[in-house]
Amino acid sequence: MRQAVPGLAIERLAVTWASDDDNVYFLGVGSVPDLVQFDTGPDGQPPFLVETDHCRAVTSEVAEAVAAVSAGLGSGDAGSGDDLP
């Protein structure tokens, strides 16, 4: 993802209590830090939930998650062989 999206910023949700929200990330570009919300199962495993202001995708396939994140960031350069950040 970092190669396909120059200036990619990734922030992990910081929680101070035991929660299912330990695997929530916000991805953005430049001055827009939260274009995409990306949730994973424990230890970064599927299922993946990708949300933007305009769409929501749930998948267990890495390639589909990468494509959804890429679309949310406005980059169409990610392919099925690309990996998640």
Secondary structure, DSSP 8 states (H G I E B T S, - for coil): -TTTSTTEEEEE---SS--GGGGEEEEEETTEEEEEEEE-SGGG-S-EEEE-SS-EEEES-HHHHHHHHHHHHT-----TT----
